[in-house]
Amino acid sequence: MTSPMLFSPIKLGNIALDNRIMVSPMCQYSAIDGNANDWHMMHLGSLALSGAAMLCIEATAVCPEGRITPNCLGLYNDDNQRALKKVVDALRANSPIKLGIQLGHAGRKASSHRPWDGGELMSAAEGGWQTVAPSALSHKPDEENPVALSLADIAQLKQQFIDTTRRAKELGFDVIEVHCAHGYLLHQFLSPLANERTDQYGGSLENRMRLPLEIFEAVRATAGPDIAVGARLSATDWVEGGWDVEQSIVLAKALEALGADFIDVSSGGVSPLQKITLSPGYQVGFATQIRRQIKIPVISVGLITEPQQAEDILLAGQADMVALARAFIADPRWPWRAAAALGGRVKGQSQYYRCLPAGSPRIFGDVVTAQR
C-alpha cells in the first residue's frame, strides 16, 4: 500500500521531518514579562505529543515594545531565555517533534489588550506603551498614531532580531520563522497601506521589501546552516491597493535567493478594511501561486481541518506541507486521526498505546504490545 503523501518525509533545509504536518504558531497571551510559564509547558507539551512533525512556538517578540500584548512571549533577555529553556528541555526530553519558533515585532499593533479583553490598543494609563511603525499611521482611525522608525531605530531593530536569533540558536531550535505577516511590523513595511515612507525603506516595491529582506538575511546568517530558516507571509491584504500575491511572489523569490528554506503562506491582518470570504482552505490558492514560482517548500495554512483535505492539497501540488492551529486545539491528536483515515504512520508514545482499541488501524511505527 502506498504511503499517503501527508505522512511522507520532507526536508526544510537541513532539517528532516517525518511527515508534512506542522503545528502552526498560536499566540497564548499568557506570558509574564515575556517569560514562558506553566501554561506554555502544558499547552506546548500536549501539542508536542500530537504526532505532527514540527511544532512552531507562538510569535515571540525581539524586544519588549514588540509584544502584541503585555502577556506575549519574548526572547529578548536572559530571564526570557531561562524560562523558555525549561519548556524546550521538557519538550525535547519527551517528544521527537522538531521545534520551531516564530520571531517578530508587532509594530503599530503592539501594546494591545488580549483578545478576550477586547483587543484594543492600550493607553498609557492601562499599562500600554508608545508603538512604532514604518510611518505615523494608526491601524484604526480612532487609535493613537505610532512613531515612525528612524534609521537609527531600524539599525537597532536589526540587532534585536540578531540577538534573539542567537538566543533561539542557544536554546536548540530546529527552525526559525521570521514573521512578515498578519499586519505586524515587517508586514507593515511591505504594505503600501501602512508604509508611506519616502526614504530607502518606502515607496517602490524594492524599497518596501528592503527591511524584511535585510532582517531575514541577518537572521539567516546568525542561525547558521543547522537551523532551517523561513518566513511567514500574508499573501494579500484583502484590500484594494494593498499588498497582493503578485508582490508576494517577488518577495518569495528574493527570500529564496537569500537562503530561505521555506515560505509559510497566510494572509491579511494589516487593515481593518480587509474583506475576507472564509471557506475551507481559503488561503491554499495563494500558496499554490507562490509555489509555482519558487523551488523551496511552501506551507499552506488556513481552515485546513480534514485529513483527506490536507492529503488532496499535497497530491495536487498546491503546497508541500500543511499547518494547522485551531484544528489542533479541538483535536490535539489530529495526526493520529489522519493516519488512521489515510493509512499513514506516526511516531507515538508508548504510554498512549493502550488508548487504541483492538482492531484499530495500526498507526504507530512501533510495535504495539497488548496489556495483560
Residue pairs with C-beta under 8 A, 6 or more apart in sequence:
1 343
3 343
3 344
3 345
4 311
4 342
4 343
4 344
5 20
5 311
5 314
5 315
6 19
6 20
6 21
6 307
6 310
6 311
6 314
6 322
6 338
6 342
6 344
7 18
7 19
7 20
7 338
7 339
7 342
7 344
7 345
7 346
8 19
8 20
9 16
9 17
9 18
9 19
10 16
10 17
10 19
10 20
10 53
10 297
10 320
10 321
11 17
12 54
12 175
12 228
12 230
12 261
12 262
12 297
13 225
13 227
13 228
13 229
13 261
13 262
14 225
14 226
14 228
15 98
15 174
15 175
15 227
15 228
15 261
17 53
17 54
17 98
17 321
18 53
18 96
18 346
18 347
19 51
19 52
19 53
19 335
19 344
19 346
20 53
20 314
20 320
20 321
20 322
21 51
21 52
21 53
21 54
21 310
21 321
21 322
21 323
21 324
21 334
21 335
21 338
22 52
22 53
22 54
22 55
22 56
22 100
22 299
22 321
22 322
22 323
22 324
23 47
23 50
23 52
23 54
23 55
23 56
23 323
23 324
23 325
23 328
24 56
24 301
24 323
24 324
24 325
24 328
25 56
25 57
25 58
25 59
25 100
25 102
25 177
25 232
25 325
26 58
26 325
26 328
26 329
27 58
27 59
27 68
27 72
27 73
28 39
28 40
28 43
28 58
28 73
29 68
29 69
29 71
29 72
29 114
29 115
29 116
30 37
30 39
30 40
30 71
31 37
31 40
31 71
31 72
31 73
31 74
32 71
33 74
33 79
34 61
34 64
34 67
34 72
34 73
34 74
34 75
34 76
34 77
34 79
34 80
35 74
35 79
35 80
35 83
35 84
36 73
36 80
36 83
36 84
36 86
36 87
37 83
40 73
40 84
40 87
41 86
41 87
41 90
44 55
44 57
44 87
44 91
45 90
45 91
45 94
46 332
47 55
47 328
47 332
48 55
48 91
48 94
48 95
48 97
49 94
49 95
49 332
49 333
49 349
49 352
50 97
50 328
50 332
50 333
50 334
50 335
50 336
51 333
51 334
51 335
51 336
51 339
51 346
51 347
51 348
52 97
52 328
52 334
52 335
53 97
53 98
54 97
54 98
54 99
54 100
54 174
54 175
55 91
55 97
55 98
55 99
55 100
56 99
56 100
56 101
56 102
56 175
56 177
56 323
57 73
57 99
57 100
57 101
57 102
58 72
58 73
58 102
59 68
59 72
59 73
59 102
59 103
59 104
59 106
59 179
59 184
60 72
60 73
60 74
60 75
60 101
60 102
60 103
60 104
60 164
61 67
61 68
61 72
61 73
61 74
61 75
61 76
61 104
61 105
61 106
62 74
62 75
62 76
62 103
62 104
62 105
62 157
62 160
62 161
62 163
62 164
63 74
63 76
63 105
63 157
63 160
64 74
64 76
64 129
65 105
65 110
65 111
65 129
65 130
65 131
65 132
66 74
66 76
66 104
66 105
66 106
66 107
66 110
66 160
66 185
67 73
67 74
67 106
67 110
67 111
68 106
68 109
68 110
68 112
68 184
69 111
69 112
69 113
69 114
70 111
70 122
70 127
71 114
72 106
73 80
73 84
74 80
75 81
75 84
75 101
75 103
75 164
75 167
75 168
76 160
76 163
76 164
76 167
80 167
81 167
81 170
81 171
84 171
85 171
88 99
88 171
88 172
88 173
91 97
91 99
92 99
92 172
94 349
95 349
96 347
98 174
98 175
99 172
99 173
99 174
99 175
100 173
100 174
100 175
100 176
100 177
100 228
101 168
101 173
101 175
101 176
101 177
102 176
102 177
102 178
102 179
102 232
103 161
103 164
103 165
103 168
103 176
103 177
103 178
103 179
103 219
104 178
104 179
104 184
104 185
104 186
105 157
105 160
105 179
105 184
105 185
105 186
106 112
106 131
106 184
106 185
107 131
107 132
107 133
107 134
107 146
107 184
107 185
107 186
107 188
108 131
108 132
108 133
108 137
108 138
108 139
108 146
108 185
108 188
108 194
109 131
109 139
109 183
109 184
109 269
110 129
110 131
110 132
111 121
111 122
111 128
111 129
111 130
111 131
112 119
112 120
112 121
112 122
112 128
113 119
113 120
113 121
113 122
113 126
120 143
121 128
121 131
121 139
121 140
121 143
121 144
122 128
122 129
130 146
130 147
131 144
131 146
131 147
132 146
132 147
132 148
132 149
132 153
132 185
133 146
133 147
133 148
133 149
133 185
133 188
133 194
134 148
134 149
134 185
134 188
134 189
134 194
134 195
134 196
134 197
134 201
134 202
135 148
135 194
135 195
135 196
135 197
135 202
136 145
136 146
136 147
136 148
137 145
137 146
137 194
137 196
138 144
138 145
138 146
139 183
139 271
139 272
140 272
148 197
149 157
151 199
154 201
154 211
157 185
157 211
157 215
158 214
158 215
158 218
161 178
161 215
161 218
161 219
162 218
162 219
162 222
165 176
165 218
165 219
165 222
165 223
166 222
168 176
168 223
168 227
169 222
169 223
169 224
169 227
173 227
174 227
174 228
175 227
175 228
175 229
175 230
176 219
176 223
176 227
176 228
176 229
176 230
177 229
177 230
177 231
177 232
177 264
178 186
178 212
178 215
178 216
178 219
178 229
178 230
178 231
178 232
179 186
179 231
179 232
180 186
180 187
180 190
180 212
180 216
180 231
180 232
180 233
180 234
180 251
181 187
181 232
181 233
181 234
181 264
181 266
181 267
181 269
182 232
182 234
182 266
182 268
182 269
182 270
183 194
183 234
183 268
183 269
183 270
183 271
184 269
186 211
186 212
186 215
187 194
187 234
187 243
187 269
187 270
188 194
188 195
188 270
189 195
189 201
189 202
189 208
189 209
189 210
189 211
189 212
190 208
190 209
190 212
190 243
190 247
190 251
191 208
191 237
191 242
191 243
191 270
191 271
192 208
192 241
192 242
192 243
193 237
193 239
193 241
193 242
193 243
193 270
193 271
194 270
194 271
195 201
195 202
195 208
196 202
197 203
197 207
199 207
200 207
200 210
201 207
201 208
201 210
201 211
202 208
205 247
205 250
209 250
209 251
209 254
212 231
212 251
213 251
213 254
213 255
213 258
216 229
216 231
216 255
216 258
216 260
217 258
217 259
219 229
220 229
220 258
220 259
220 260
223 229
228 261
228 262
229 259
229 260
229 261
230 255
230 260
230 261
230 262
230 263
230 264
230 296
230 299
231 255
231 260
231 263
231 264
232 264
232 265
232 266
233 248
233 251
233 252
233 263
233 264
233 265
233 266
233 290
234 243
234 248
234 266
234 267
234 268
234 269
234 270
235 244
235 245
235 248
235 265
235 266
235 267
235 283
235 286
235 287
235 289
235 290
236 242
236 243
236 244
236 245
236 248
236 267
236 268
236 286
237 243
237 244
237 267
237 268
237 269
237 270
237 271
237 274
238 267
238 268
238 271
238 274
238 275
238 276
239 270
239 271
239 273
239 274
239 275
242 270
242 271
243 270
245 286
245 289
245 290
248 265
248 286
248 290
249 289
249 290
249 293
252 260
252 263
252 290
252 293
252 294
253 293
253 294
255 263
256 263
256 294
256 295
256 296
260 296
261 296
261 297
262 296
262 297
262 298
262 299
262 320
262 321
263 290
263 294
263 296
263 297
263 298
263 299
264 298
264 299
264 301
264 323
265 283
265 286
265 287
265 290
265 298
265 299
265 300
265 301
265 319
266 283
266 301
266 302
267 276
267 283
267 286
267 302
268 274
268 276
276 282
278 303
279 303
280 303
280 304
280 305
280 306
280 309
281 300
281 302
281 303
281 304
281 309
281 313
282 302
282 303
283 300
283 301
283 302
283 303
284 300
284 302
284 304
284 313
284 318
284 319
285 318
287 298
287 299
287 300
287 318
287 319
288 300
288 317
288 318
288 319
290 298
291 298
291 317
291 318
291 319
291 320
297 320
297 321
298 319
298 320
298 321
299 319
299 320
299 321
299 322
299 323
300 313
300 318
300 319
300 321
300 322
300 323
301 322
301 323
301 324
301 325
304 310
304 313
304 322
304 323
304 324
304 327
305 324
305 326
305 327
307 337
307 338
307 341
307 342
308 341
308 342
310 322
310 324
310 338
311 338
311 342
313 319
313 322
314 320
314 321
314 322
324 334
327 334
328 334
331 337
335 346
336 346
336 348
336 363
338 344
339 345
339 346
339 361
339 363
340 360
340 361
340 363
343 361
344 363
345 362
345 363
345 364
345 365
346 363
346 364
346 365
347 364
347 365
347 366
348 363
348 364
348 365
348 366
350 366
353 364
353 366
353 368
353 369
354 371
356 363
356 368
362 368
